Amino acid sequence: MPFARLGRVVVASLDGLVLQHVCDPDETRSREDLAAVTEMIVSLAGVRRNAPAGESGTG
């Protein structure tokens, strides 16, 4: 995914989470949704956790 698009997705996701929390505060839901968005962004970025040494982790 192009970084410019990924950046827009990050901003839109975080903006949505903030607005949702401000309008209807629920700490547990907010934490769970943030974790889900984080997983989504990492997946879209093509980042691999614990990549072997010498590999960039992008793909």
C-alpha positions as CSV (number, residue, x, y, z in Angstrom):
1,M,0.0,0.0,0.0
2,P,1.4,3.4,-0.9
3,F,2.5,5.3,2.2
4,A,0.4,8.4,1.4
5,R,-2.8,6.2,1.4
6,L,-1.6,4.4,4.5
7,G,-1.2,7.8,6.2
8,R,-4.7,8.9,5.2
9,V,-6.1,5.6,6.6
10,V,-4.2,6.2,9.9
11,V,-5.5,9.7,10.3
12,A,-9.1,8.8,9.4
13,S,-9.0,5.8,11.8
14,L,-7.7,7.7,14.7
15,D,-10.0,10.7,14.0
16,G,-12.9,8.3,14.0
17,L,-11.9,6.6,17.2
18,V,-11.5,10.0,19.0
19,L,-14.9,11.2,17.8
20,Q,-16.5,8.0,18.8
21,H,-15.0,8.2,22.3
22,V,-15.9,11.9,22.7
23,C,-19.6,11.2,21.7
24,D,-20.0,8.0,23.6
25,P,-17.2,7.3,26.1
26,D,-16.5,3.7,26.7
27,E,-12.9,3.1,27.8
28,T,-13.0,-0.7,27.2
29,R,-14.5,-0.4,23.8
30,S,-12.1,2.4,22.9
31,R,-9.1,0.3,23.9
32,E,-10.3,-2.7,22.0
33,D,-11.0,-0.6,18.9
34,L,-7.6,1.0,19.1
35,A,-6.0,-2.4,19.3
36,A,-8.0,-3.6,16.2
37,V,-7.0,-0.4,14.2
38,T,-3.4,-0.9,15.2
39,E,-3.5,-4.5,13.9
40,M,-5.1,-3.4,10.7
41,I,-2.5,-0.7,10.1
42,V,0.4,-3.0,10.8
43,S,-1.2,-5.5,8.4
44,L,-1.7,-2.9,5.6
45,A,1.8,-1.6,6.0
46,G,3.1,-5.1,5.4
47,V,5.1,-5.1,8.6
48,R,6.1,-8.5,10.0
49,R,6.8,-9.0,13.6
50,N,10.1,-10.7,14.6
51,A,11.5,-10.6,11.0
52,P,14.8,-12.4,10.7
53,A,17.9,-10.1,10.9
54,G,18.6,-8.4,7.6
55,E,15.0,-8.4,6.4
56,S,13.2,-5.1,6.3
57,G,9.8,-6.5,7.2
58,T,8.1,-4.7,4.3
59,G,6.4,-6.4,1.4
